Amino acid sequence: SGADLSGADLSGADLSGADLSGADLSGADLSGANLSRANLSGADLSRANLSGANLSWADLSGADLSGADLSGADLSGANLSWADLSGANLSGADLSRADVFSVSASTATSNYMIFMTSTHIKIGFQFHEIKEWFSFDDEKILEMDSSRALKFWRKWKGILVQVATDNGWYQP
């Protein structure tokens, strides 16, 4: 496990290329920080303020970003595979230049792995083309896996549309 920086004020800090793998940054203020190309794999960034932070090409694989504020953050090219984004604020975040978008996503009632490429999305065991997913109505989602799936889809659809649109994989 890495350094304990929970609750630290690192706003505006230049941490580009830093190795913070496994660090405890829960509740830390990293607003406006430069974390480009930083290694944050397995880091605890739960409830951290990362608004306006530069996380371009950062390794966030397996990081806990639950409840984090990522509004306006630059996540272009970042590796988010297996990252937990439940309850994270991604409004205005740049999620472009991803080869693949893969996260562990949850709601209060369900947890699914999301795996997205330039043409398809796999959520749980369901695998469909991007444009197909975004055309599904509530009834179709309910058929897949009950009301748990519908609650999940209502929470995550907007973020997935944003990822697909930012990467030029989908035109709404």
VEXRO-574799 format. One record per residue: residue in one letter; chain; x, y, z of N, C-alpha, C in turn. Coordinates in pm, 1 decimal. Example, Ala and Ser with C-alpha at 12.3 -4.5 7.8 and 13.67 -1.06 7.14 Angstrom:
! VEXRO-574799
r;c;n.px;n.py;n.pz;ca.px;ca.py;ca.pz;c.px;c.py;c.pz
a;A;1319.0;-569.0;780.0;1230.0;-450.0;780.0;1320.0;-330.0;780.0
s;A;1285.0;-225.0;708.0;1367.0;-106.0;714.0;1290.0;3.0;787.0
! end
This chain:
! VEXRO-574799
r;c;n.px;n.py;n.pz;ca.px;ca.py;ca.pz;c.px;c.py;c.pz
s;A;83.8;-119.6;0.0;0.0;0.0;0.0;87.6;125.0;0.0
g;A;37.1;231.5;-61.3;115.5;353.4;-79.1;100.9;451.7;35.2
a;A;137.8;574.5;5.0;140.0;682.2;104.7;0.1;715.6;156.5
d;A;-6.7;761.3;281.4;-132.9;806.2;339.4;-141.0;957.4;326.2
l;A;-220.3;1001.9;228.8;-238.7;1144.6;203.5;-386.2;1179.5;216.2
s;A;-459.5;1100.7;296.4;-602.2;1124.5;308.7;-627.6;1263.1;366.4
g;A;-719.8;1335.0;303.5;-756.5;1468.0;349.7;-654.3;1576.7;319.3
a;A;-545.3;1543.8;250.8;-439.8;1641.9;222.3;-487.4;1750.1;126.0
d;A;-433.8;1871.4;139.5;-462.2;1979.0;45.3;-350.6;1983.1;-57.7
l;A;-379.8;1928.7;-175.9;-282.6;1925.1;-284.2;-337.3;2001.5;-404.8
s;A;-425.6;2096.8;-377.9;-486.9;2171.1;-487.6;-379.9;2246.3;-566.0
g;A;-388.4;2233.5;-699.0;-294.1;2302.2;-787.1;-154.7;2242.9;-791.2
a;A;-131.7;2133.5;-719.5;2.8;2073.4;-714.5;40.9;2012.5;-849.4
d;A;170.1;2014.3;-882.1;218.7;1948.5;-1003.4;270.0;1810.7;-964.5
l;A;187.4;1710.0;-991.5;222.3;1571.9;-959.2;230.3;1488.5;-1086.9
s;A;258.8;1554.5;-1198.1;263.6;1483.1;-1326.0;370.7;1375.1;-1321.1
g;A;332.5;1256.4;-1365.9;424.7;1143.7;-1369.3;454.8;1080.9;-1234.8
a;A;393.7;1130.2;-1127.5;421.5;1077.5;-993.3;370.3;934.4;-977.0
d;A;439.7;855.9;-896.1;393.4;721.3;-864.2;317.4;726.7;-732.6
l;A;185.1;726.7;-743.8;98.4;730.0;-625.9;14.6;602.6;-619.8
s;A;67.9;495.5;-678.1;-7.1;370.0;-679.5;-35.4;324.5;-536.7
g;A;-160.8;287.4;-512.1;-200.7;237.9;-382.0;-210.5;343.7;-273.5
a;A;-188.9;471.1;-308.1;-192.3;577.8;-207.7;-333.5;600.1;-155.0
d;A;-342.6;641.5;-29.4;-471.0;678.9;28.2;-486.9;829.6;12.8
l;A;-568.3;869.2;-85.5;-595.2;1009.9;-112.3;-742.6;1039.2;-88.2
s;A;-805.7;955.9;-5.0;-948.6;973.7;20.1;-974.5;1110.3;82.4
g;A;-1072.3;1180.7;27.7;-1109.7;1311.5;79.2;-1006.8;1420.6;54.2
a;A;-901.9;1391.3;-23.1;-798.2;1492.0;-49.8;-848.9;1598.3;-147.1
d;A;-794.1;1719.4;-137.6;-826.6;1826.2;-231.8;-718.5;1829.9;-338.5
l;A;-753.7;1779.4;-456.6;-660.9;1777.4;-569.7;-716.1;1864.2;-683.1
s;A;-802.4;1958.5;-647.0;-863.5;2042.9;-749.3;-755.8;2120.1;-824.8
g;A;-765.9;2116.5;-958.4;-670.7;2188.1;-1042.0;-530.8;2130.6;-1043.7
a;A;-510.5;2014.9;-979.4;-376.4;1953.7;-975.9;-341.0;1893.5;-1111.4
n;A;-211.8;1888.4;-1141.6;-165.0;1824.0;-1263.2;-119.6;1682.7;-1227.9
l;A;-201.3;1584.8;-1266.7;-171.5;1444.2;-1240.8;-154.4;1369.5;-1372.9
s;A;-120.3;1442.4;-1479.3;-106.7;1377.6;-1609.1;3.6;1271.9;-1604.0
r;A;-25.7;1158.6;-1663.6;65.4;1042.5;-1668.8;105.7;989.2;-1531.1
a;A;33.1;1028.7;-1426.3;63.2;977.8;-1291.9;14.2;833.1;-1278.8
n;A;79.8;755.3;-1195.9;37.2;619.2;-1166.2;-47.1;623.7;-1039.4
l;A;-178.3;610.8;-1057.5;-271.9;611.2;-945.0;-343.7;476.8;-936.6
s;A;-281.9;373.6;-992.7;-346.1;242.0;-992.1;-368.1;195.3;-848.9
g;A;-489.0;149.9;-821.9;-523.5;99.4;-690.1;-531.8;205.5;-581.7
a;A;-523.2;332.4;-618.7;-528.2;440.0;-518.6;-670.4;459.5;-467.0
d;A;-681.5;504.1;-342.5;-811.0;536.9;-284.6;-832.7;687.0;-301.8
l;A;-918.1;722.3;-398.0;-950.6;862.0;-425.5;-1097.2;887.9;-393.4
s;A;-1153.5;804.2;-306.9;-1294.5;820.1;-272.2;-1317.8;956.5;-207.3
r;A;-1424.3;1022.4;-249.8;-1464.4;1154.4;-199.6;-1358.0;1262.3;-221.1
a;A;-1259.3;1237.5;-306.2;-1155.9;1338.1;-333.9;-1211.2;1446.4;-425.4
n;A;-1160.5;1568.7;-411.0;-1196.7;1677.9;-499.5;-1093.4;1683.6;-611.4
l;A;-1134.1;1637.5;-730.2;-1045.9;1637.5;-846.8;-1101.7;1730.4;-954.4
s;A;-1184.7;1825.9;-912.3;-1246.3;1915.3;-1010.2;-1138.5;1995.7;-1082.2
g;A;-1148.1;1997.5;-1215.2;-1052.9;2072.2;-1296.9;-913.2;2013.9;-1300.0
a;A;-893.9;1895.0;-1242.3;-760.4;1833.5;-1240.7;-724.0;1778.0;-1378.6
n;A;-594.6;1775.9;-1408.2;-546.6;1716.7;-1532.0;-504.6;1573.1;-1502.2
l;A;-587.9;1478.7;-1547.0;-559.7;1335.9;-1527.6;-535.4;1268.3;-1662.5
s;A;-495.5;1346.7;-1762.7;-475.5;1290.1;-1895.7;-366.4;1183.8;-1892.6
w;A;-395.8;1071.4;-1955.9;-305.8;955.7;-1966.4;-262.9;899.0;-1830.8
a;A;-336.0;932.7;-1724.5;-304.6;877.7;-1592.0;-351.1;732.0;-1584.7
d;A;-284.0;651.4;-1504.5;-325.4;513.8;-1481.1;-411.5;511.2;-1355.8
l;A;-543.1;498.9;-1376.9;-637.8;493.9;-1265.5;-698.9;353.9;-1254.6
s;A;-629.8;254.8;-1310.3;-683.9;118.4;-1308.1;-701.5;70.7;-1164.6
g;A;-820.2;21.7;-1134.3;-849.3;-30.7;-1001.8;-859.7;75.3;-893.5
a;A;-859.2;202.7;-931.1;-867.7;309.7;-831.3;-1010.5;323.4;-779.1
d;A;-1023.0;363.9;-654.9;-1153.8;390.0;-595.9;-1183.7;538.0;-610.7
l;A;-1272.9;571.8;-705.0;-1311.5;710.2;-730.3;-1455.4;733.1;-686.8
s;A;-1506.1;645.5;-599.7;-1645.7;657.6;-557.2;-1667.8;789.3;-483.2
g;A;-1771.1;860.3;-524.3;-1805.2;986.9;-461.0;-1708.4;1100.0;-490.4
a;A;-1614.0;1078.3;-581.0;-1515.4;1182.4;-613.0;-1577.1;1289.7;-703.2
d;A;-1528.3;1412.6;-689.5;-1571.9;1521.3;-776.8;-1471.8;1532.6;-890.8
l;A;-1513.6;1486.2;-1010.0;-1428.6;1491.0;-1128.5;-1482.9;1591.8;-1229.3
s;A;-1565.6;1685.0;-1182.0;-1626.3;1781.0;-1273.5;-1518.4;1864.9;-1340.9
g;A;-1528.5;1873.7;-1473.3;-1433.4;1952.5;-1550.4;-1293.7;1895.0;-1556.1
a;A;-1274.6;1772.4;-1506.2;-1141.1;1711.2;-1507.4;-1106.1;1661.8;-1647.7
d;A;-977.5;1662.3;-1680.4;-930.4;1609.6;-1808.0;-889.5;1464.7;-1785.5
l;A;-976.0;1372.9;-1832.5;-949.2;1229.6;-1819.3;-915.3;1168.5;-1954.8
s;A;-876.2;1253.6;-2051.0;-849.4;1203.4;-2185.2;-734.0;1104.2;-2184.0
g;A;-758.0;989.1;-2244.0;-655.5;885.6;-2252.8;-626.4;813.1;-2123.0
a;A;-698.1;847.7;-2015.5;-673.0;783.1;-1885.9;-718.7;637.7;-1887.4
n;A;-648.2;554.0;-1813.1;-685.8;413.1;-1799.3;-776.9;400.7;-1677.8
l;A;-906.6;375.7;-1704.6;-1004.7;364.9;-1596.9;-1051.0;220.5;-1577.6
s;A;-976.6;123.1;-1632.9;-1023.8;-14.3;-1620.2;-1030.7;-57.5;-1474.5
w;A;-1143.1;-115.9;-1441.1;-1173.8;-165.5;-1306.5;-1181.9;-54.4;-1201.9
a;A;-1182.2;71.6;-1243.2;-1197.7;181.9;-1147.0;-1342.7;185.4;-1099.6
d;A;-1362.7;223.0;-974.5;-1498.0;234.7;-919.5;-1540.7;380.0;-926.7
l;A;-1637.8;409.2;-1015.1;-1685.7;545.9;-1034.3;-1824.3;566.4;-974.7
s;A;-1867.6;477.4;-884.8;-2002.2;493.8;-830.1;-2013.8;624.6;-753.1
g;A;-2116.5;701.5;-786.3;-2143.8;827.3;-718.3;-2048.0;940.3;-753.3
a;A;-1959.5;918.2;-851.1;-1865.5;1023.2;-890.8;-1935.9;1127.5;-977.3
n;A;-1893.2;1253.1;-964.5;-1946.4;1360.5;-1047.8;-1855.0;1377.3;-1168.2
l;A;-1905.8;1342.2;-1288.1;-1826.2;1349.8;-1410.5;-1875.4;1460.2;-1503.5
s;A;-1953.3;1555.3;-1450.1;-2007.4;1658.4;-1537.4;-1895.6;1745.3;-1595.1
g;A;-1897.6;1758.8;-1726.5;-1797.8;1840.9;-1794.2;-1660.2;1778.7;-1802.5
a;A;-1646.0;1653.6;-1758.4;-1515.6;1586.6;-1767.4;-1486.8;1548.0;-1912.2
d;A;-1359.0;1550.3;-1950.7;-1318.2;1510.0;-2085.2;-1279.7;1362.9;-2080.0
l;A;-1362.1;1277.9;-2143.4;-1339.1;1133.7;-2140.6;-1298.7;1083.2;-2278.9
s;A;-1231.7;1167.3;-2356.3;-1195.6;1130.6;-2492.8;-1062.9;1054.6;-2498.8
r;A;-1030.2;1010.7;-2618.3;-905.4;940.8;-2649.5;-888.7;809.4;-2575.3
a;A;-1000.1;748.7;-2537.1;-991.7;616.9;-2473.7;-989.5;511.5;-2584.4
d;A;-905.9;410.2;-2571.3;-911.0;298.3;-2664.9;-1028.8;211.0;-2625.2
v;A;-1039.5;192.2;-2495.7;-1144.0;109.7;-2437.2;-1184.5;178.3;-2307.8
f;A;-1313.3;179.2;-2278.1;-1361.8;234.6;-2152.4;-1413.6;117.5;-2071.6
s;A;-1356.8;93.7;-1954.5;-1395.8;-21.4;-1874.1;-1397.4;19.2;-1727.6
v;A;-1513.3;6.4;-1663.3;-1523.7;44.4;-1522.9;-1610.8;-54.2;-1447.2
s;A;-1591.6;-55.5;-1317.3;-1682.4;-126.6;-1228.8;-1780.7;-21.4;-1181.0
a;A;-1907.1;-38.4;-1214.0;-2006.2;63.8;-1184.4;-2116.9;5.1;-1099.1
s;A;-2167.8;86.2;-1007.4;-2272.0;32.4;-921.5;-2376.3;136.8;-885.9
t;A;-2488.7;88.1;-841.0;-2591.8;170.2;-780.6;-2614.6;107.0;-643.8
a;A;-2709.9;158.2;-569.8;-2737.2;101.7;-437.6;-2780.6;-44.2;-448.1
t;A;-2839.6;-80.6;-563.6;-2896.9;-214.7;-574.2;-2819.4;-311.7;-662.4
s;A;-2727.8;-261.6;-743.2;-2659.9;-353.4;-834.8;-2520.5;-307.4;-872.7
n;A;-2441.3;-403.4;-916.4;-2305.0;-376.2;-959.0;-2278.1;-452.3;-1088.9
y;A;-2230.4;-380.7;-1189.0;-2199.6;-443.2;-1317.6;-2065.0;-394.5;-1367.4
m;A;-1995.7;-479.4;-1441.0;-1877.0;-435.5;-1514.0;-1926.1;-376.7;-1645.5
i;A;-1874.2;-258.6;-1681.7;-1903.9;-197.4;-1810.6;-1776.4;-203.4;-1892.9
f;A;-1788.4;-253.4;-2013.8;-1674.2;-261.2;-2104.9;-1719.2;-202.9;-2237.6
m;A;-1654.4;-94.8;-2283.3;-1697.5;-25.4;-2403.3;-1582.0;-11.0;-2501.0
t;A;-1607.3;-44.7;-2626.0;-1508.5;-21.9;-2732.0;-1567.4;81.8;-2827.6
s;A;-1501.5;105.2;-2938.6;-1549.5;205.4;-3033.4;-1680.2;163.4;-3100.9
t;A;-1718.4;36.1;-3088.5;-1839.5;-11.0;-3157.0;-1941.9;-78.6;-3066.1
h;A;-1897.7;-134.5;-2954.1;-1986.3;-213.8;-2869.1;-1974.6;-178.6;-2721.1
i;A;-2079.8;-213.6;-2646.7;-2078.1;-201.0;-2501.2;-2121.9;-334.1;-2442.2
k;A;-2047.3;-379.4;-2340.9;-2086.2;-497.5;-2265.8;-2112.7;-453.6;-2122.7
i;A;-2234.7;-478.1;-2075.4;-2269.7;-448.5;-1936.3;-2318.6;-579.4;-1876.4
g;A;-2247.2;-626.8;-1774.7;-2279.0;-759.1;-1721.9;-2259.6;-861.8;-1832.5
f;A;-2365.7;-939.6;-1861.7;-2356.7;-1040.5;-1968.3;-2417.7;-992.4;-2098.3
q;A;-2468.9;-869.1;-2101.3;-2533.0;-815.1;-2221.1;-2429.6;-745.1;-2308.9
f;A;-2425.1;-784.7;-2437.1;-2327.8;-731.3;-2532.1;-2402.3;-683.8;-2656.3
h;A;-2398.2;-553.0;-2682.5;-2470.7;-497.0;-2796.7;-2391.3;-381.7;-2858.0
e;A;-2428.7;-344.9;-2981.6;-2368.2;-228.5;-3044.9;-2406.8;-102.9;-2966.7
i;A;-2320.2;-2.8;-2970.5;-2344.1;121.8;-2897.4;-2479.8;181.6;-2931.9
k;A;-2507.9;198.4;-3062.7;-2633.1;264.8;-3101.2;-2754.7;182.9;-3058.6
e;A;-2737.1;51.7;-3050.0;-2844.5;-36.0;-3003.4;-2875.7;-8.2;-2856.3
w;A;-2770.2;-6.0;-2773.6;-2787.9;21.5;-2630.4;-2866.2;149.9;-2608.3
f;A;-2824.9;255.8;-2678.9;-2885.1;386.9;-2655.2;-3026.5;397.4;-2709.7
s;A;-3069.9;297.3;-2788.4;-3206.8;299.0;-2840.3;-3302.0;214.1;-2755.5
f;A;-3247.1;136.1;-2661.7;-3331.2;49.5;-2578.9;-3425.2;131.5;-2491.0
d;A;-3552.9;89.2;-2485.3;-3647.6;153.8;-2395.0;-3646.4;80.6;-2260.1
d;A;-3717.5;136.6;-2163.1;-3720.2;79.0;-2028.1;-3762.1;-67.1;-2028.1
e;A;-3859.3;-100.1;-2112.9;-3910.7;-236.8;-2118.5;-3800.7;-335.8;-2157.9
k;A;-3720.2;-297.4;-2257.0;-3610.8;-382.9;-2304.4;-3506.3;-403.2;-2193.5
i;A;-3473.8;-296.6;-2121.1;-3376.3;-306.1;-2011.8;-3431.9;-394.7;-1899.7
l;A;-3561.3;-378.8;-1868.5;-3625.1;-461.8;-1765.0;-3617.2;-610.0;-1800.3
e;A;-3632.9;-642.2;-1929.2;-3624.1;-782.0;-1974.3;-3486.0;-840.0;-1947.9
m;A;-3384.5;-755.5;-1949.9;-3247.2;-802.8;-1934.3;-3220.2;-852.7;-1793.1
d;A;-3260.6;-774.8;-1692.6;-3224.9;-812.9;-1556.4;-3305.2;-735.3;-1452.4
s;A;-3434.5;-730.0;-1468.7;-3524.1;-672.2;-1367.5;-3506.3;-522.4;-1340.1
s;A;-3572.3;-474.6;-1236.0;-3570.5;-332.0;-1202.9;-3432.8;-286.4;-1156.3
r;A;-3350.4;-380.0;-1108.0;-3213.3;-344.3;-1070.0;-3139.2;-290.5;-1191.9
a;A;-3157.1;-358.0;-1305.1;-3089.5;-316.6;-1427.5;-3140.7;-181.0;-1475.0
l;A;-3269.8;-157.8;-1460.4;-3326.9;-31.2;-1505.7;-3274.0;85.7;-1421.9
k;A;-3266.8;67.5;-1290.5;-3210.6;172.2;-1203.6;-3065.8;201.0;-1242.1
f;A;-2991.4;93.8;-1265.7;-2851.5;106.5;-1305.0;-2840.1;183.1;-1437.1
w;A;-2919.8;142.1;-1537.2;-2914.1;203.4;-1670.2;-2949.8;351.5;-1664.6
r;A;-3049.3;384.6;-1583.8;-3089.6;525.5;-1572.2;-2976.3;609.7;-1513.6
k;A;-2898.7;551.1;-1423.4;-2788.2;624.2;-1361.9;-2668.5;636.3;-1456.7
w;A;-2635.0;531.2;-1529.9;-2511.6;525.8;-1607.8;-2524.1;560.9;-1755.6
k;A;-2645.6;558.4;-1811.0;-2662.3;583.2;-1954.9;-2601.1;716.8;-1996.7
g;A;-2629.1;824.0;-1921.1;-2576.9;956.4;-1956.0;-2425.2;960.6;-1962.9
i;A;-2359.8;892.5;-1868.5;-2213.4;889.3;-1865.0;-2161.1;811.6;-1985.6
l;A;-2227.3;700.2;-2020.0;-2183.3;619.8;-2134.8;-2203.9;694.9;-2265.9
v;A;-2315.1;768.9;-2275.7;-2337.6;851.9;-2395.2;-2225.5;955.4;-2405.2
q;A;-2187.9;1014.2;-2290.0;-2080.6;1114.4;-2288.1;-1948.0;1053.8;-2333.7
v;A;-1914.6;935.4;-2282.4;-1789.6;868.8;-2321.0;-1790.2;840.0;-2471.5
a;A;-1900.1;782.6;-2520.4;-1909.9;747.3;-2662.3;-1904.2;870.3;-2751.8
t;A;-1969.0;978.2;-2709.1;-1970.9;1101.6;-2787.1;-1833.6;1168.4;-2785.0
d;A;-1772.0;1178.0;-2666.5;-1638.8;1240.0;-2653.4;-1536.2;1170.0;-2741.5
n;A;-1553.7;1039.3;-2759.8;-1456.8;962.2;-2838.1;-1493.2;950.7;-2985.9
g;A;-1604.6;1012.9;-3024.8;-1646.7;1007.4;-3164.3;-1702.4;871.2;-3204.0
w;A;-1743.2;791.4;-3105.4;-1798.5;658.6;-3133.6;-1947.5;664.6;-3156.8
y;A;-2010.5;777.0;-3121.0;-2155.6;789.9;-3126.8;-2193.4;935.6;-3150.1
q;A;-2292.4;955.1;-3236.9;-2346.2;1089.5;-3260.6;-2492.1;1089.3;-3214.3
p;A;-2523.6;1158.1;-3104.4;-2663.3;1159.1;-3055.5;-2758.9;1224.1;-3155.9
! end
